[in-house]
Amino acid sequence: IFFRVLVVFTMDKVLPGWFSEISSFWPGQAISLEVEEMLFEGRSDFQDIKVFKSKAWGTVFTLDGAIQVCDKDEFSYHENIAHIPLFSHP
C-alpha cells in the first residue's frame, strides 16, 4: 500500500528583518528566524532558493520556504554521513 503525505509549505515570508516558515505539516506552529543579511534569493527550474544570515543560527539555506540546513546544526547531517564509512573501514 502506497501512502502519500501532502505537505504544503505556505509562501515563506521575510517580514522586516524576519524569516518565517509556516507549514501545514506542523499545524498551529511556525519557526521564525531574525535575518541579519539576505545572501542569495533566486529561483531554479524547480524551487525557490534563499540563503541568509540569521542572528542565532548562522547561515541558513531554504528551499521553497522550508529550512534545509544552517551553520548551527549542519554537524548532525555531516557526522551521520561520515561515521558509517569511517567505522566500516578496516
C-alpha positions as CSV (number, residue, x, y, z in Angstrom):
1,I,0.0,0.0,0.0
2,F,1.4,3.4,-1.0
3,F,0.7,6.3,1.3
4,R,1.1,9.8,0.1
5,V,1.8,12.6,2.5
6,L,0.8,16.1,1.4
7,V,3.0,18.7,2.9
8,V,2.1,22.2,1.9
9,F,4.5,25.0,2.7
10,T,3.0,28.4,2.5
11,M,5.0,31.1,0.9
12,D,7.8,31.9,3.3
13,K,7.8,35.4,4.5
14,V,10.7,37.7,5.1
15,L,8.9,40.4,7.1
16,P,11.0,43.3,8.1
17,G,14.1,41.5,9.5
18,W,12.4,38.1,9.9
19,F,12.1,34.8,8.0
20,S,9.1,32.6,9.0
21,E,8.5,29.0,8.0
22,I,4.8,28.1,8.2
23,S,3.7,24.7,7.1
24,S,0.6,22.5,7.2
25,F,2.9,19.7,8.3
26,W,3.1,21.4,11.8
27,P,-0.4,22.9,12.3
28,G,-0.6,25.7,14.8
29,Q,3.1,26.5,14.9
30,A,5.8,28.2,12.9
31,I,9.5,28.9,13.1
32,S,10.9,32.4,12.7
33,L,14.5,33.5,12.5
34,E,15.8,37.0,12.7
35,V,17.6,37.8,9.4
36,E,20.8,39.8,9.5
37,E,21.6,39.8,5.8
38,M,20.0,38.2,2.7
39,L,22.9,36.5,0.9
40,F,21.0,35.0,-2.1
41,E,17.5,34.9,-3.3
42,G,16.6,33.2,-6.6
43,R,14.6,30.5,-8.4
44,S,15.9,27.4,-10.1
45,D,13.8,25.5,-12.7
46,F,12.3,23.6,-9.7
47,Q,12.3,25.6,-6.5
48,D,12.7,28.9,-4.8
49,I,16.1,29.3,-3.1
50,K,17.1,31.6,-0.3
51,V,20.3,31.8,1.7
52,F,20.6,34.3,4.6
53,K,22.5,35.0,7.8
54,S,20.4,34.8,10.9
55,K,21.4,36.1,14.3
56,A,21.1,32.8,16.2
57,W,21.6,30.1,13.6
58,G,24.3,31.4,11.3
59,T,23.9,30.9,7.5
60,V,20.6,29.4,6.6
61,F,19.7,27.6,3.4
62,T,16.0,27.3,2.4
63,L,14.2,25.6,-0.5
64,D,10.6,26.5,-1.2
65,G,10.3,28.2,2.1
66,A,11.4,25.2,4.1
67,I,14.7,25.4,6.1
68,Q,17.1,22.7,4.9
69,V,20.2,23.3,6.9
70,C,22.1,26.0,8.8
71,D,25.5,26.5,10.3
72,K,24.5,25.6,13.9
73,D,23.0,22.2,13.1
74,E,24.9,21.1,10.0
75,F,27.1,18.8,12.0
76,S,24.2,16.5,12.6
77,Y,24.0,15.8,8.8
78,H,27.7,15.5,8.1
79,E,28.5,13.4,11.1
80,N,25.9,10.8,10.1
81,I,27.2,10.7,6.6
82,A,30.9,10.3,7.7
83,H,30.5,7.8,10.6
84,I,29.3,4.8,8.5
85,P,32.3,4.8,6.1
86,L,34.7,5.6,8.9
87,F,33.6,2.8,11.1
88,S,33.4,0.3,8.3
89,H,36.9,0.9,7.1
90,P,39.3,-1.8,8.5
